[in-house]
Amino acid sequence: MNTLKASVAVSCAALVAAVLADATPPRPAPAANAKMTAQERIYKLGGYVVYPGSQKGSVAFIDTQGDVDVAADFEEVIGHFRRQVPVKLDFAKSEPGSPEALKAGAKADFAIVFVADASKPPTVVVPEEGYAVVNFARYTAGLKLPEDEAKYKRRCARAALKALVLLCGGGGSRYPGHVAAAHTPQELDFSHDKLPIDIQDSVKKYLAAAGVTAARRTIYQRACQEGWAPAPTNDYQKAIWEETRKLPEKPLQIKFDPKKGR
């Protein structure tokens, strides 16, 4: 009897498993080109366009030294910031001078000034005046130059990002490992370039309160529907442009209803 019960139980379990297998199709493996498909879909919707007037104010990177090519060597690290906090970033070369004068000359709301002076501190942040000074000469600790030149340049780029974050109100985060949490130049070598979400939010709010606002973007199709889209630049945008401006074949007719008096 026990053997029969066990056999019945096993059969029932097998039957239930078979039914569930039929009712619940297997989870499909993620497509190898899932990211590309999403990008393609956005492209077919016309790509992104920026709301006119949404990006106000600016932050300037002012280079007064010659050891590091800031505009070229910082592109990857600063590129993350551009995507995460899309405010206007300007790069400028200048002769050494006071940070206040350099900031005023760049007509910027905030400025990060790059210098090379072994007698000065590594980083100075003056939020009340809206500027920071990053001293590349103090970021060579533990490195052998020119052998470690690539590492040195990346460290300087992260130091610049750290100064920008601290200047713009984003120093504190509940997530570890980012550039603003680095205590020494060596720790920058192991820090994340991509800012945690809470720092992104803090920086955006801080800059917005000071009049530096991030670019707002939307799909071209919506921009056409809202009536402010720029002229189309490709076939997808042209098709959307024409579709949203096409007059209806059967215009809406408003008829008087005697019973309602309207």
N, C-alpha and C positions, 0 to 999 in steps of 0.2 A: 504493500500500500504506500509506504513511504517513497519507494522507488517511483511509483506511478505519479504521486504528487510532485516529486522533484522533476519528473519528465514533463508534466503538464506545465509547471512553473517555467521551466526552461523554454518550452514551446511558446508560451504566452509572451515571455520576454523577447524572444526572437521575432514574434509577430509584431509586437509593439515597436521594436527597433526598425522593422521593415516598413511599417506604416509611417513612422516618423521620417525615415529616410526618403520615402516617396513624397511626403508632404512638405519637407524642408529641403529644397534643392541645395546642392553643395555650394559653399561660398566661392565665387569666382576669384581667381588670382588677380591681383591688381595689374592693370595694363602697364606695360613697360613704358609707354609714351603718355601716361596720364597727365603729367605736367605739360607736355607739349600740346596735348589736346586742349587743355584749359587755355593755354596761351593762344592757340589757334582760334578757339571760340571767341575770345576777347577781340582778336584781330578781325574776325568776321563781323563783329558788332561795331567795328569802326575804330577799335583801340581806345586808349584813354585820351581825354582832353582836359585841360585845366580850366576851372571856373575863372572868368576874368576878374581881376582885382582881389583874388583870394590870397595871393602871396605878397605880403607886405613886409617892409623892413629887410634887413640883411645882417649877416655875420661875415666878417672879413678875416681871412688868414693872411697876415702881413709878414712876409719873409725878409729879414734884414741880414741873413747869414749866407754863406756860400758852400757849406759842407754838404747840405742835403737839398735836392731839388724837390721842394715841397709839393708843387703842383703835380709832378709826375710820380714821385715815390709814395705819395699819400693817397693815390687814387683809389686803391682797393679798400683801405681801412675807412677813409672818409666816404667812400661810395656807399658803405652800409648805412652811415648816418643820413646820407642824402635820401635813401629809400625809406628809412624808418621815420625820420623827421624832415619832411621835404620843404625846409625853409630855404631862402636864397643864401647860397654860400659863394663868396667872392675870394679869389686868390690875387694877391698883389705883391710885387717886389718893391722894396724901398731901401733907402739909406737908413742906417741906425738913427734913432731919435727917441723922444719920449713916447711911451705908449698912448698917452692922451692925444698928442699931436698926430701920431700915425693913425689913430682911430678916426680923428676928425678929418684928416686928409682923405681917408677912404670913404667917408660919408656913411659909416656903418653904425648900426645900433650896438653891436658887440664886436670885439676884435680879439683875435689870438695873435700875439706878436712872437715871432721866432727869432732868437738871438743865439750867439755862440760866445760865451764869456765864462771862463772857468772860475772867475771870482764871484759870480752871482749864484743865487739859489737855483735849483732845478726848475721849479715852477712857482710862479706868483699869480694868485687869482685875486682880483679886486672887483667883486660883484657890484659894489656901490658905483664904480666908475665904468662898469661894463667892459672890462678888458682883463686879459690874462697874458702872462709872458712865459714862454717855454724856452728853456736854455739847453740847447742840444749838447753843449760842451759837458754837461753834467750827466749825460746818459750813456757814457762809455764804460761804466763800471763792469768789470769782468769780461770785457771784450778785447780781442786782439785785432787791431785794424792794420792793414786793409782786409785781412782775411775774413773778418766778421762784418764786412760792410753791409751786406744784405740784412743781417740780423739787427745791426745798428739802425738802419733806416726804418725798419719795421717797428723797432722800439720807440723811435722818435715819433713815428706816426701815431702809435698808441698813446704816447705822452700827450700829443696834440689833442687826441680825442678825449683823453681824460680831462685835460684842462677845459675843453669846450663843455663837457658834461658838468663839471664842477661850477663853471661860470654861469651856466644856464639852469641851475636849480635841480640838477638830476643826480646828485652825489649818492643819495641813499637808496638802497634796494634790498628787498628780501631775498634776492638771488645772489649767490657768490660768484666769484671768478671773472667779473667784468673789469674793464680798465679803470673805472673810478674807484674800485676797491683795492687797487694795487698799492702796497706800502713802500716798495722800493723799485728802482729802475729794473732790477732783475725780474721782479714779479710780472712786469709788463710782458715779458717773453712768453708767459703762460696764460695771459689774460684773453678773454673773448673780445673780438672786435664788434660783434653784434650786441647791441644794448638790450638789457631785459625790458620787458613791456612796461614795468612800473617806472623805470627811468625815462623811457620814451614819453610816457604820459606826463611826467613831471617837467621834462624839458619843453614839451609843446605848450603846456599851461603857462610856464614861466615866461617863455618867449612871447606868447600871445598877449600876456598881461603887459608886456613892454612894447607891444605894437609890431612884433615880428611874427607873422602868421604863416602857417604851412599852406602849401598849395592843396586845393581841393580838386579832386578829379572824379570823373564819372564816365560811363560808357558813351560813346559818340551817339548811339541811338537815343539815349535819354536826353542828351544835350539838344538833339534835333527836336525831340518831343517838347522840350521846355522852351525852344525857340531861340537859343543863344549859340548854337554850334557854329564853329568856324567853317569856312568853305571846305568841301571835301578834297582830299589829297590822294585818294586811291579809289579803286572800283567799288570796294565794299562800302566805303563812306558815301560815294556818289549814289549808289543804289538806295541806301538808307535816307539820304538827303531828299531824293526824288520821291520816295515812298511817303515820307512824313509830310511832304508839301503837296501831295496829290489831292485834288479836289474830289469829294465824294461823287459817285455816279448818280446817286439818288439823294439830293439834298433833303434835309429834314424839313417837313412842311408843318407849319403851325396853323391849325384850323380853329375857327371860333366855335365854341360849344354853347348854344343858346340856353341850355339847361343850367349850365354853371355860370353863364354870363361872362365867359372869358375864353 
